[in-house]
């Protein structure tokens, strides 16, 4: 099929644009100028959704103010709906990391929406005398309010998905906790024997520390619902009518179904990127906890013959090109690497957030890329960890039992009954002789066998109890 072209122009001159594309001249310049990463806007559909929601809300406000004709308004809204339905996303090919504080991304949206709306109106792409990407689609806006608002909407939608994936991982850990609630094992502090607990308590602890992060993520994400639409260039609202911001927020609430609010001070809000800083920090905090869980799983599954071996994790692939029979904990390992990437992204977001100057932060593009990437990595990582590791973990009960029987750590359970001095003496003798704590307590006549069995019963070692037992020695 013969390819046809149209001519579009901007401040820098005319360019030839293929009619196979809805984007225009400023998008083309962005493609040429910012060949930086492999992170393209088209890879982040929820960000594109945020752009469409923002432009649709602006069109609603401008139509109410008489700044758009019925035909122009209907064309813009229909184009936005199609984008929300997943159409035309390939026409958003710009690099997420770009100069210009997001102008290329904003114009990419303006051009695609405008050219598609023109087609809907019965015109050809590029016939901007009927509808303009700047005067109409971008009417009453600047990149400096439309772009961060779209980021907020996109990240809030991303947050809803991230929570679902995290909850599925938590549910998996809870199920594993219930399955292993009867399996007694040694707890450890500083990698040394501590006191007994159950594998169920271990995995229940994993679940609970992640549950806490749901609340922190929610709090951070709520900040995205405050936007600066109506700020235009620097927060003064130049080029917008007095009623515009209120109309736009009202339309945005209707379009999204979310409780979106207008920032109290648009000048301050336009240069402030603390919402992304806060959410990135919440994801980093979550990543730290997930990495701790992965480290623990790798430790307690180590072996199979010469490690701790208290649990077995699913074997997913051969572990060595030279050592036959070796199987590595590849799933916890890859999840840890995801966590490190999230931590690194958070540093980038922090540094970029610190770069705000005067009335704008020009580094918002890399902050947005990092936040969207971190969320996507975590979602993929959570699913991988859950499906390929957590769900298939099995306890090695005999190994766990033998560790407890041979551990000096159980003497701690005797401490409230026989006192610290007796406990220290027994522990020292056990370590010097290699004998068991149980036998030494009986040999020294400190407790009877019945009393000792009561103290060291599993149900009395894994929770606070009151025992009315007096030592003999």
N, C-alpha and C positions, 0 to 999 in steps of 0.2 A: 504494500500500500504506500502510495506516495505521501511523504510527510509534508505538511504545510506549516507555514510560519506566520507570525504576526509581529508587528513592530511596536514595542513599548518604550517609553522614554522616562527619564527621571532627571535629577539635577545634573548628573554627569554625562547625559547624552542618551542616544538611542541604542537599543539592543534587540536582536532577533530572538523571539521566543517560540519554541515549538508549540503548535496547537494541541499536541498530545498532553500538554501540561496545563493545569489551572494556575499554577504560580506565575509570578510576573518578574519584572526587571529587577526589583530590589532583592527578591529571593535569589535570583540568578547571581547577582553580585555577592550575596552571602555565601552561596555554594562555592564560588571561585575564591573568595577571600579567606574562608575559614575551613580549610581542609586540615583540621587539627586532630580529631579523634574519630573513633568509629561509633561514637554515641550520637545518633541522629534523632531529630525530633520525632520522626516516624516510628522510632522504637519505643516511644512512650505515649501510648494511646490515651492514657488518662490526662496527660498534660494537654494533648490536642483537644480532648473533651473539655478541659477547663477553658481553653481559648475559645471554643465554640460557645460555651455557656456565657462567657464574658461578652462576646460580640453580640449574642442574641439579646442579652439584657440591655446593652447599650442601645441596640436598635429599638427595643421596646420604649426606652426612655425618650429617645430622639423622635420617635413617631408620635408619642404623646405630646411632645413639644412642637410638633409641626415641622420638624427638620428633615423628615423623610416622607415621601409620598406613600400612599398605600402600596403601590406596586414595588417600590424600592424596599419598603419594610418587609413585605411578604416574600420577596426574593431573598433577602438576607436571612430571614428566619428559616425559610425552607432549606437554604444552603447549610445553615448551622445544624438543622435537624438531621440532614443527611450525614454530616460529619459525626454527629453524636451516634448515629446508627452504624458507624464504622466505615463510611465511604470516604474516598478521596485522601486517605491517610498517606498514601504514597507520594502525594503532592506536598508533603512536609519534609523535605530532604535536607534541611539545614543542620549544621553541626550544633549540638547543644552548647558547646563551649565556643563563645563568640565575643568579639568586642561590641561596643555600642549599647551595653546595658540591656540587651534583649531586643533592640530595634529590628534586627533581621527576623527574629521569630515573630514579632508582632506584625511586621509587614508581610511575612509569609502567610499568616492567617488572614490578614486584610485582603491580600491578592487572591487567594484561593476562594474565599467566601464571595468576594466581589465578582470574579469571573464566573463562578458557578451561578450566582444570583442573576447575572446578566443573561446566561443561557436560559434560566427559568423564566425570565422576563421576555424571552423571545429575541434577544440580541446575541451578538457574538462576543466571545472573550476579547477583552481589550477595548471595547467600545465604551470608554469611561465617561463619555458625554452623557450617558444615561445613568450610570452609577459609578462612583469613584471609590477606590480603595482607601484614599485619604479623607476625602470630604464627607463620605457617607458611612462606609463600614467603620472607619476610625473616627467618626464624628463625635465631638465632645470628649475625646480621649487623647491620651499620650501613651507612648510605650511605658512611661513611668508609673502609670496606674493600671493600665490594662494588662501588662505583662506580669507584674507581681500578683495581681488578682487571679489571673489564670493559673499561676504556680500554686497559689493557696488552694484553689478549687481542685486542681489536679492532685495535690498532695493529700488533701482531705479525703478524696475518693480512694487514693492509694492506701491511706491509713485504714479504711474500712476493710480492705482486702488483707492487709498485713495482720490485723487483729484475728481474722478468721483462720489464717494459717497458723498463727501462734496458738490460738485456742485448740486447734487440732493436735498440736504437739503436746500441749499441757494435758489434754485428755488421754493421749497415748501414755504419758508418764504416770498419770493417775491409775490407768488400767494396769500398768506394770507394777505399780506400788501395791495394788490389791492382790495381784497374782502372787507376789513374793512377801506378803506381810508375815508369813509364818517362818521365814528363813532367817535364823539368827546368824549374825556375822560380827566381826570385830570392827568397831569404829576406829578411826585413826586421826591423830592431830600431829601436824608437822611431820607427816609420813611415818610416825611411830605408833605402835599399838596404844590405844586409848581404852575405851570401854565398849561392851557389847551393845548392839543395836540390831535392827532387822534390815534386810535389803528393801523391804517395803518402806521403811522409814527413810532410807537413802533416796529412793525414787520419789517418794512423797515430798521430800524436801526439795528435790529438783523442780517438781511441779509447782510448789508453793512460791518459790522465789521468782518463777516466771509469771505466775498469776499477779504478783505485785506490779510487774511491769505493764500489765494491761492498763492499770489506772494511770501510771505515769505517761504512757503513750496517749491515752485519751486526753489528759490535761494539756499536753503539748499540742495535740492536734486541734483542740478547741480554739487555739489562738489563730488558726488559719481561717476561721469564720469571720474574722475582722479584716476588712479590706479597705483600700484607699481609692475606690472608684469615685471619680469626680475631682481628684487631686490635679489631674492633667499633668503639666510638666513638672512643677516643683511643690505642689500642694496648695497653690493659691486658687486653683479652679479656673484659670484663664482659658477662654474659648468654650467654656461650658455655661449653661444658663443656671440660675439659682436653684431651680427645682430638679435639675438633672440628676444629681447624686441620689436624692431620695427616691426618685422614680426608678433609677437603675438598681438600687439595692432591693426595692420592692419586687422588681422583675426577676432579679437573681434568686430571691427567696422562692418565688413561684417556680422558676425553672429547675432549681436544684432540690427543693424540699428541705433545705437546711436553714437554720436560724442565723443568717448572715447579717452582720452589723457593719455600719460605717465607722471607721476610726474616728476618735474624738478630735484629734488634731491631724489634719491631712498633711501639713508641712512636716511634722515630726515623723509620721507614718511612712512618708515617701522615701526617706533615706534609711529607715529602720528595717533591718532584716532579721530581727531577733526571733521571729516565728520559725524560720528555717533553722536558726542556731539551736533553738530549744528542741525542735523535733529531732534534729540530727543527734543532739546530745542524748535524748531519750533512747534512740536506736543504739547509740554507742553503749549506754548503760545496759540495755538488753543484751547486746553482743558480748559484753564482759561476762554476764551470767551464763549465757549459753556456752561460751568457751570454757568456763569452769566445769560445766556439766560434761562437756566432751573430754576434757582432761581427766576427770574422775572416771569416766567410762573406760578410757584407754588404760588407766592404771589398774582398775579392779578386774579388767578382762585380760591383763597382760599374761603372757605365757606362750603356749599353753602348759608347758611342763615346768618352767623355771620362773614364772612370774606369780602374781597373786591368784589369778584364775578363779575369782569368786563368781564371775558370770561368764557366759559365752555369748559373743555377739555374732550375728550372721556372717558367714564367710562369703565375700562378694567377688573376689578375684584372686588369682595367684599373687603372692607378695614379693617375689624375687625372680630375677633372671638367672640367678646363680645358686640360690639355696632352695633345694626341693622341699616341698611341703610347707613352706612358710606362707602364712596368710596375715596380712596387715589390717589394722583398724582404719581402712581407707575412708569410711563414711564420717566418723568423728574427726578425722584429719581434715577432710575437705570443709567440714562445717567450721572448724577452727580458722581455716584460711579465710572463709567468708567473714568471720568475726573480725579478723585483723583488717580486712579491707574496709569494713564499716568503721572501725576505729580510725583508720587513716583518712577516710572520707570526712569524718567529723573534724579532724584537725584542719583539713582544707576548708570546710565550711566556716570554722571558727576564724581562720586567718582572712578569708574573703569577707566575712561579716565585719571584721575589724577594719576593712578598707574603705568604708563609707567616707565620702568627702563632701562637705557642704550639703547640698540638698538631694544627693542621690548616692546610691552604691552601685557603681558600674560593674561590680563583680558578681552580680546576682546570677548570671548564667551558669557559672561553675558551681555555685551553691545549689541551684536547682538540680543540675545534673547529678551531683553527689547524693542529694537526698532521694531522688527517684531511684538511682542505682542501688543505694544501700537498702532501700525497702524491697526492691526486686530481688537482690541477692539473699536477703533474709528469708523472703517467702520461698524461694527455690531451695534454700538451705534447710529450712524447717521441714519441708516436705520430704527432702532426701533423707534427713536424719530420722524422721518418723518412720517412713515406709521401709527404708533399707537397713535400719539399725534398731531403733527402740522397740518397734513392734515384734521383732524377732529375738530379743534378748531372753536367755534362759539362765536360771540360777544353777550353780554347782554346789548343791547343798552339803555334800560330804566334805568338800574342801573348806567351806565356811565353818562347819562344825569342828573340824580338826584344828583350825586356827584358834578357835575359842578355847578348846580343851588345853592347848599347849601355850596359851598366852598368859603372861604375867599380869596383863591388864585387868583380869577379872578380880584381882585383889582390891581394886578400887571399890567394887561392890561391897566388900567386907569392911571398908573403912569406917562407915557410920556405926558399925556394931562393935568391932574389936579395937578401934582407935588407930590413929595414924602411926604410932610407934610400933604396934604389933604388925600392922600392914606393911610398913617399910621393912621390918625384919624378915617377914615371910617373902616379900618380893625379892629382897637381896639374896636370900638363901636359894630361892627358886632359880634366879639368874646364874648364881655361882655353881649350883649342882646340876642344873638342867631338869630338876624334878618339877612336878606340877604343884601349883598353889593348893589345889584341893587336898592332895595327900599330906602336904606339910601342915596345913591347919589341923587336920585330924591327928597327925602324929604329935603335935605340940599340945593337944588336948584343949585347944582354944574354943572349939565348937563341936557339937555332936554332928553326926552324919545327917540326921534329920534337919537340924538347924541350918547346916551348910547347904543342903539341897534346896531348902526353902529360899535362902538368900540368893542362890545362884540359879533359881528357876528362871526361864526366859521372861515370864510375865513380870517378874520383880526386878529385872535388870534394864528394861527398856522404857521405864516410866517412873515418876516419883511414887514411892511407897512408904508406909510406916510399918515397921516390923518390931514387935515386942520380944526381942531376943537379947539376952545378956551373955557376954563372953565368960568362959570358965577360967581361962588363964590370965 
